[in-house]
Every structure is written in structure tokens, then in C-alpha cells.
Amino acid sequence: MKRTFRLPEKVKVCFFRCRFFYAVLCSAILFVMMEIANRNSRLFQMDWRISLVNIITYLIVITALWLMTGKWGTGCAVCSFLFTVFGIINLYSLDFRWMPISTRDIHSVKTAWNVLDAYQISLDKRVVFVLALGSVLFLGSVFLWNLERGRKKRTLKIWGVQMAGGAAGIALFFYVCYFGPGSLIPQGGIGWTWEESYHNYGFLGTSVEVASQSVNKVKPPAGY
């Protein structure tokens, strides 16, 4: 008979109890992964406060999914998968047009798909690194999700309190760090070059600002 490898129960229990810290670790790794996917040569010279804001922003995305599903594994798995895909697409975007992806590209997806045949796609070490690191995070997240299955579900009252508290905390964070006066991530989006913003303020930090500008479109002047 073949023997199947099983983790000791104590390891599973410890991993389950530390699921929030896994989400924090996942956020930190996603931050590093996306900066590498954005070819950020200033990663280790960034202001630690800016790095922390970016990491917390990744954690907020994971937390939002946890608030909706009640499982940290779901939030970590979804974010690991999506940001791995975004990271790989971003690397090719930098190769082909020397610009990172953003919400502004939503309107040009069809055009990009039509001209994709004109380019030769190849694997380089950065793509392999992002894919490998993202896969490890995803597998760890799926393992955590399996541990969370069958656990006692939240009551409607607890879920309501968590949603209210989470929404208030997220709103306060974005106001202080992104949209309020004296925010750590300055408003204004991309400056003279995209590297100026993305490499100084992080991929996700700048992406939030660019996304907000995409929503708040500039109105044309009278008679334009």
C-alpha cells in the first residue's frame, strides 16, 4: 500500500490559529512580487511608510473578501491568483509598450487583443519568478481554505458588526493615506514619467490614485 503524507494535526491547528498572520505575510509577499513585476529598482529604497501603506492596501483587499466570505483562505487565494495574473500581464505590458497596466486600459482591451499576434511572447526570469511565487501563495491559501471549511459559521449579528467595523476602518485608512489632506500617497497620479510615481509610491498605491482619477473624469471646458 502507498503511504500518503499528512501534516501533523498540531501543525494544522497552529496554521489555522495564525490565519490572520498568514494574510499579513501574504500581503507583504504580494507587495514585493508586484514591485518586481513592475521592475521597481527602488524597492528597497522606498520610504518604509509608503511600503507599509501598500502592504496594508493588499491586506485590505484580502480583508474585504474575508468580510464577505468569512474565510481568510478565500481572500488570500483570490488575491494570490489575481495579482499573479496582473503581475505577469504587467511585465509584458512593460516589455511591449513600456507602461504599467492600469484601470485606464479597460477601454483598450479589445485593441490590445487584436494586436497581440504581432508580438512574440517569451518567458523570462521575472515571469517565472512571479508565477512561482504566486503559485506558492495560492497553494498555501487553498490549504488554509480547506482548514477553514466546516468551522463554525458567523452569526448574522457578528457578521453585521464585522462589516460595519471593517467598512469604517477601510474608509478611514483610504482617507488618511490616499484622499485626505496631507495623505502619504500624494494626489495627482503620474507625473513627468510613470516611474516617478510607481517606483516611489508602489504599484498598488499609485494604482489606487490612477483608478480614482479614472472615475473622476475631467470635465471639458465650455465651448470645447
C-alpha positions in Angstrom: 0.0 0.0 0.0 1.1 3.5 -0.8 1.6 5.8 2.1 0.1 9.3 1.9 1.9 12.2 3.5 -0.2 14.0 6.1 0.8 17.0 8.1 0.6 16.5 11.9 -2.6 17.8 13.5 -0.6 20.2 15.6 0.8 21.9 12.5 -2.7 22.3 11.0 -4.1 23.7 14.3 -1.2 26.2 14.5 -1.6 27.3 10.9 -5.4 27.7 11.4 -4.9 29.9 14.5 -2.3 32.0 12.7 -4.5 32.6 9.6 -4.6 36.4 10.1 -0.8 36.5 10.3 -0.7 34.4 7.1 -2.9 37.0 5.5 -0.4 39.7 6.6 2.5 37.6 5.3 0.6 37.1 2.0 0.1 40.9 1.7 3.8 41.6 2.3 4.9 39.0 -0.3 2.3 40.3 -2.8 3.8 43.8 -2.4 7.3 42.6 -3.1 6.1 40.4 -6.0 4.2 43.2 -7.7 7.1 45.7 -7.3 9.3 43.1 -9.0 6.7 42.7 -11.7 6.7 46.4 -12.1 10.6 46.4 -12.5 10.9 48.7 -9.5 14.7 49.2 -8.9 13.9 51.4 -5.9 12.0 48.8 -4.0 14.4 48.7 -1.0 14.9 52.5 -1.1 11.2 53.3 -0.7 10.0 55.1 2.4 9.0 52.5 4.9 5.7 54.3 5.5 4.9 54.1 1.8 5.8 50.4 1.8 3.5 49.9 4.8 0.6 51.7 3.2 1.0 49.4 0.1 1.1 46.3 2.2 -1.9 47.3 4.3 -3.8 48.1 1.0 -3.2 44.5 -0.2 -4.3 43.3 3.3 -7.5 45.4 2.9 -8.4 43.7 -0.3 -7.9 40.3 1.4 -9.9 41.5 4.5 -12.8 42.7 2.3 -13.1 39.2 0.8 -12.9 37.7 4.4 -15.7 40.0 5.5 -17.8 38.8 2.6 -17.0 35.1 2.8 -15.9 34.5 6.4 -12.7 32.8 5.3 -9.2 34.2 5.2 -8.2 31.4 2.8 -10.7 32.7 0.2 -9.3 36.2 0.4 -5.7 35.1 0.2 -6.4 32.6 -2.7 -8.3 35.1 -4.8 -5.7 37.8 -4.3 -2.8 35.5 -4.9 -4.4 34.3 -8.2 -5.4 37.8 -9.4 -2.2 39.6 -8.6 -0.1 36.9 -10.1 -2.1 37.3 -13.3 -1.8 41.1 -13.1 1.9 40.8 -12.4 2.6 38.7 -15.5 0.4 40.9 -17.7 2.2 44.0 -16.3 5.6 42.5 -17.2 4.5 42.0 -20.8 2.9 45.5 -20.8 6.3 47.0 -19.8 8.1 44.9 -22.5 5.7 45.8 -25.3 4.8 49.5 -24.5 6.9 50.5 -21.5 3.9 51.4 -19.4 2.3 49.5 -16.5 -1.3 48.3 -16.6 -4.0 50.5 -15.0 -7.7 51.0 -15.0 -7.3 53.3 -18.0 -6.5 50.2 -20.1 -10.0 48.8 -19.7 -11.2 50.8 -22.7 -8.3 49.4 -24.9 -8.5 45.7 -24.1 -10.1 44.9 -27.4 -7.4 46.8 -29.3 -4.6 45.1 -27.3 -6.1 41.7 -28.0 -6.2 42.4 -31.7 -2.5 43.4 -31.9 -1.3 40.7 -29.6 -0.4 38.4 -32.6 2.2 40.9 -33.7 4.3 40.3 -30.6 6.4 37.3 -29.6 5.7 36.3 -26.1 8.6 34.6 -24.2 9.2 33.5 -20.7 11.9 35.4 -18.8 13.2 35.0 -15.2 10.8 37.7 -13.8 7.7 36.0 -15.3 8.9 32.6 -13.9 9.6 34.2 -10.5 6.2 35.9 -10.3 4.4 32.7 -11.5 6.3 30.5 -9.0 5.8 32.8 -6.0 2.2 33.4 -6.8 1.6 29.7 -7.1 3.2 29.0 -3.7 0.9 31.7 -2.1 -2.1 30.3 -3.9 -1.4 26.7 -2.7 -0.9 27.9 0.8 -4.1 29.8 0.7 -6.1 26.8 -0.7 -4.6 24.7 2.2 -5.9 27.4 4.7 -9.3 27.4 3.0 -9.5 23.7 3.4 -8.8 24.1 7.1 -11.5 26.7 7.5 -14.2 24.5 5.8 -16.6 23.1 8.2 -15.7 25.5 11.0 -18.4 27.3 12.9 -20.0 30.0 10.8 -20.5 33.5 11.9 -23.9 34.6 13.2 -25.7 37.4 11.4 -25.1 39.7 14.3 -21.3 39.1 14.4 -21.2 39.4 10.6 -23.0 42.8 10.8 -20.6 44.1 13.4 -17.6 43.0 11.4 -18.9 44.5 8.2 -19.7 47.8 9.9 -16.3 48.0 11.7 -14.4 46.8 8.6 -16.1 49.4 6.4 -15.4 52.2 8.8 -11.8 51.1 9.2 -11.2 50.8 5.4 -12.8 54.2 4.8 -10.7 55.9 7.4 -7.5 54.2 6.1 -8.1 55.4 2.5 -9.0 58.9 3.7 -5.8 59.3 5.8 -3.4 57.6 3.4 -4.8 58.4 -0.1 -7.5 61.1 -0.3 -7.3 63.3 2.7 -5.2 66.4 3.2 -1.5 65.5 3.8 -2.0 62.0 2.6 1.1 59.8 2.3 0.2 58.9 -1.3 0.1 62.3 -3.0 -2.8 63.0 -5.3 -2.1 63.9 -8.9 -1.3 60.5 -10.4 1.5 60.0 -12.8 4.0 62.9 -13.1 6.6 63.5 -15.8 7.3 59.8 -16.1 5.4 56.8 -14.8 8.4 55.6 -12.9 8.3 58.7 -10.7 5.0 57.7 -9.2 5.0 53.9 -9.4 8.6 53.4 -8.2 8.3 55.9 -5.4 4.8 55.1 -4.1 4.4 51.5 -5.1 2.4 49.7 -7.8 -0.9 49.3 -5.8 -0.6 52.7 -4.1 -0.3 54.5 -7.4 -2.9 52.3 -9.0 -5.5 53.4 -6.4 -4.8 57.0 -7.3 -4.9 56.3 -11.0 -8.2 54.4 -10.5 -9.7 57.3 -8.6 -8.8 59.7 -11.4 -10.4 57.3 -13.9 -13.7 57.6 -12.0 -13.5 61.3 -11.6 -13.1 62.4 -15.2 -12.1 65.9 -16.0 -15.0 67.9 -17.5 -14.3 69.7 -20.8 -14.4 73.5 -20.7 -17.4 75.3 -22.1 -17.4 75.5 -25.9 -14.9 72.7 -26.2 
